[in-house]
Amino acid sequence: MDENRIVKDEFIGRHVKIKECTDPTFVNVSGTVIDETKNTFLIETKDKQKRIAKNTATFEFEYKGKKITVKGSRLIYRPEDRIKKAR
């Protein structure tokens, strides 16, 4: 149930960890989401910023004290449209 709620929630400012990715250099990268577009997240890590395509990865977010894993393909909406369209 929390997975369905987080899909419709705001991601900017939320801590994220990349669990799986088609590009192995992104696996286990973690940081804070500082920007979001329809197809990408911009994540600030300790030393730099990384932009990652949503449809290439599975993300783990901290949400209400729990760790929730979400496939990036479920997040491919403009942030303002995701609240209405995401399922």
Secondary structure, 3 states (H helix, E strand, C coil): CHHHHHHCCCCCCCEEEEEEECCHHHCCCEEEEEEECCCEEEEECCCCEEEEEHHHEEEEEEECCEEEEEEHHHHCCCHHHHHHHCC
